[in-house]
Amino acid sequence: MNEEVFKAVNNLFTRGESAALVTIIRTQGSTPQRVGAKMLVFADGRTVGTIGGGCYENDAFWKARRALESRKPLVARYELADDIAEESGLICGGQMEVYIEPLEASPHLYLVGAGHVALHLGRLATPAGFQVHVIDDREKFSNAERFPDAVEIAVDDIPTWLENTDFPATAYAVILTRGHRHDLDALRALAPRSLRYLGLIGSKAKVARLHEALREAGVTVAHPERLHAPVGLDIGAVTPQEIAVSILAELIAVKYGKLDAPGVDAASQTAVKPLRWLPPAPRESVEPGTGEAAFAGVAAPAAIIENR
């Protein structure tokens, strides 16, 4: 039975999916399965393998789903002679502990734009455990010489490529194009996607204008809490190399659930704050000059240079 589970785990990593592995780690007395029995629980509710059936397996199933959301492991204990066992008809009279472990493939990181910041971010992200994809419409920047460790390098019209690409739900994407117009095109294509992380480089003023443009176009951000704009942690970064470090630090913080933990005040999670800005509640009317036509008057920070 576990062989089937191991094959499913291998396929999971190949496809870039996520699931939670439930393993019996301790038993005492009479139990329907022995130590080492496994069940794999996917985010969509699919399961492979079993830890013995009954109500306790159903309880472990839901705990596994929650572990997938929190991305944190846990241990669950069951008394098989209690009401749970009686409801299932499995009056075994034993005790059992299971370890529930979220599993994820190495996360895919999409660099939308292949300029200076992307160059340094790509070089840092690969040894940090990310599978890097690069997309730009300029072959001069998007090439294997600049990104030798990338798993994918594309030279294409950016919004067209983004719209035609399937992203895993665990994907990270950072918009680093060379101008506001390209940023908006990329944001339009990515905002409706269910990504783990979506980052956008630029000033707060620029981010505000982009939010207004999306609102005018009727584009809804699928997960506003996952949109990090401006991107990166506030470490005072100025150079492209420093900005890349601040972005990677935020990616790692999201990967390990150190940002946006439910019910936890952000100030208590880290002494370094995200640069992210969230727009105010939508207004009934949009002020003139706040949409796409206003982009010409928005200046990027001094560190965000052309061909970034």
N, C-alpha and C positions, 0 to 999 in steps of 0.2 A: 504493500500500500504506500509506504514512504517513497518508493521509487517513482511512483506517479507524481507525488508532491515535488520531488527534486527536479523532475523533468519540467514541471510547471514553473518552478522557480527559475530554471535556466531560460525558459521561454520568456518569462517576465522580464529578466534583465535584457534579453535580446530586443524585445519590443519597447523597452523604456517605460514599462508600466510600474505600478506600485501595488503592494498587497501586504497583508499581515500574516506572519507565520505563527501558528498556535502549536506549542509543543508540550506534552506532558513531561514534567520534570521531577515529580515526586508522587508516589502512591503509597497508601497504607491500607491494609486490609483487602477486601475483595473489590475490584474495580473492573469495568468492562474493557479497558485497554491498559497496556503496560507503559512504563516509562519510555519515552522516545516517540510515541505515536504522534503524528502531525496532521494538521489541517491548515490549508492555505486559504485565506479569505481575501477576495478582491474588492475593490472599491464599489464595483457595480453589483455586489452581492453573490457573485459566483464563488463556489468553494471546490477545493480538490482535497481528498483525503477525509479522515474522520478521527475524532478523539473518543468515539464511543457512542455518539448519538444522545438522545434524550434532551431534557430541558437544560442541563448544564452545558451541553454543546451549543444550544441556541444562545445561552447567556454569553458563552465565550465568543460566539460569532459577533454579537453586538458590541462586546468589549473590543474585539478586533477592529470593527468598523470605526469605533471611536479612537483607537490607537492610530489608525491611518490618518485621521483628521489632525490629531495632536502631534503625530510623528514621534511619539515617545513610547518606549516599551513599558509593560506592566506585568505583574504576577497576579493571578486569580486563584482562589482556593475554594474547594467545593467539598461539602459533607454529603456523601452519597446516600446517607440514611435519613436525610431530612426531607422537607416537603418537596424539594426539587426532584429527588429520586422517586418519591411516592407518586408524583404527577406523571413521571415518565414510565413508571412500572419497573424501573431498574433498582430494586432494593438490594444493593450490593453490600451495604454496611461499611464501606471504606471511605478513605479521604484521598483527595487528588489536588495537585497544584499544576497549573499550566503557566508557561511563559509566553507572552504575546509580544512579538517583535515586528515592528513595521519594516518592510523591505522596499528599497528603491534602487533602481539602476543609477549609475552615475548621471547626474542631471545634465540635460542638454541646455547649453547657453547659446542663444542666437544674438550675434552682434550685427545690428542693422546699421550699416555704415562701417567703413574700414579705414578711417583716418587715424590720426595720431593717438587719440585716447583708446580707440579700439585695438590698435597695434599692441599697446602695452597691456591692456586688459586681457587680450587673447593669450599673450605670453605668460601672464600670471595665472590665468584661470585653469589652464590645462594641468599643471602640476598640483593645483588645488583640488582636482577631482572633477572638473567640468568637461563635458564633451562640447567643443567649440565649433559653431557654425558661423560662417561669415557671408554676408550678402552686401554687395555694393554694385552700382552701375558703372564703376570705373575699374577697368582691369589693372590700371597702374597701381591701385591700392588693394584690390581684392585678388590676391594671388598667393601661390604656395610659398614663394620666397619670403613674403612678409609674415605668413601664417603657416609655418611648416608643420605644426602639430594639430591643425584644425581637421576635424573629421569631414567637413564639407566646406567648399568655397564656391560661391556662385557670383557670376557677373551677369546682371539682368536688371530690368526695370524693377525697382524695389517694391512698390505696392503690388505689382502683378505677381512677383515671386512670392510675396507674403500671402496673398490671397489664394495662391495655388499650392501652398505648403500645408501639410498636416502637422500640427504641433502636439506632442504629448501633453497631457494635463499638468505634468510635473516640469514643464519647460520654463526656462528663464529667458527673457528677451530684454535687451537694452538698446534703445534707439539713440544712435550716435551719428546721425547723418550730417552733411555739410551745411545745412541751412534750414530755416524755419519751415519753408514750404515742403521740403522732403520729410522733415519731422512730422508734419501734419499728415502727409500721405501715409507714412508708416503707422502713425497712431490710429488713423482711421481703420487701417487693415487689422491692427492687433487689438484694439480696444474691445471688440466683441468676443475675443477668444478667452477661453478659460485657462489662463496661464498661472503658474505658481507665482511668477514675479514678472512685472513689466516696469521697466525703468526708462526715464526720459531725461536727457541731459539738458541743461540750460538754466536760466535765471527764473526766479519766481514770477517775474512779470511775463516772461515768455510762456511759462506754464499756464498762467492765468488766461492768456490770449488763446492758447491752444484748447483749453477747456471750453472757452466761449465758442470757438469755431466748431468743436464737436457738437456742442449743444445746438448751435444754429443748423447744423447738418442733420440733426436728429440721431446722432450716433450715441449709443449707450455703452458705457464702460461696464463690461460684464462683472468685474470684481473691483470696485473702486478702492477697496482696502489693500489690493495687491499692486496698485499703480504707485510707483515711487518716482515722484517728480517734484523738484529736482532730484536726480538720482545720487546715491552715495551717502556716506556718513559725514557729519560735519567735523572734519579733522583739520580744517583750514587749508585744504589742498589747493594748489595754484597751477603747477605744471601738469602736462598730460600724464606723466608718470604718477604723480601724487593723486590725481583725479582717478586714475585707474585703480590705485590702491584703495581709495575710499569706496569705489563702486564694488570691488571684490569683497571688501569687508562687509558691506551690506548684503551682498549675495550669500555669504557664508552665514551671517546672522539670521537671514530668512531660512536658509537650509536647516539650521539647527533650532529654529523656533525661538530665537532670542529677540525678535521684534514682533510686535502685535500679538503677544500672548493674551488670550481672552481673560478679562478681569484683572489684568496686571497693569499697573501704572507704568507708562513708558519710562519715566524718570527712574524708577526702581529697577528696570531691566538693564540699563547700561548708562554709564556716565557720558558716553558719546551719543549724540542725538542724530536721527536721520535728518536729511535736508528736505524731506518730502513736504509738499504743501498740498492741502486739500481745498477745493473750491467751496465757497459758501453755497447755501441752498439755492436751487435754481430760481431765477426771477421770472415773473410773468412776461416781462418784455426785456429785450436786449438793447442796451444802449448803442447808439450809432458808433461805428468805428471800432467795435470790439471783436469783429469777426475776422475773416481771412484778410480783408483789405487793410487791416491795422498792423499786419505783421511787419511791414516795412519799417515801422517806427520802433520796433522792439530790438534792443541791442543785447547780444549775448555777453556774459561775463568776460573779462579780459583773458582769462585762462582758456576759454573755449574758442580756439582759433579756427581759421578756415581749414578745410580738409581734416577736421578733427576725427 
